[in-house]
Amino acid sequence: MRSVHRVTLIGASLTAVAIVTVLSPIAEATPASGVTGSIISQVTVDDTDYILREITIAPGGSTGWHYHEGTLYAQVQRGTLTHHTSDCAIDGVYSTGSTLVEPSGADHVHLGRNLGSTPVVLDVLYFNPAGSPLTEDAPNPGCPFQ
């Protein structure tokens, strides 16, 4: 009798997992498109990675929705970057010579897009917790673009 109860319990558990899986919305990350990057320099001091990276976003390209675990400082070397916050608003349009700061944390999801006809080239300095990824992917927060 004990094995019958165990099988019933396992079956009920699997059914519950299947129902939750089917009914739960699936939040998918929005991958970058037309973006390339190369690390120019990297050093770790104490518990912080300082990473200098050059990022190029092709015309029509996008960083995908994401956030950073550390603060990011960038300067536009060429082109114009359109920057969106998670409420779909444009919080900045940055042209050659402009600088921007992206604060850390999952409550600062954002997207960078190149709406122009020339590549956007950025010099980016990351101040990240040691060993953390450069970016954390995030799902589209409901904006009609990505």
Secondary structure, DSSP 8 states (H G I E B T S, - for coil): -HHHHHHHHHHHHHHHHHHHHHHS----B---EEEEEEEEEEEEETTEEEEEEEEEEEEEEE--SEE-SSEEEEEEEESEEEEEETTS-EEEEEETT-EEEE--SGGG-EEEE--SSS-EEEEEEEEEETT--S-EE-B--S-S--
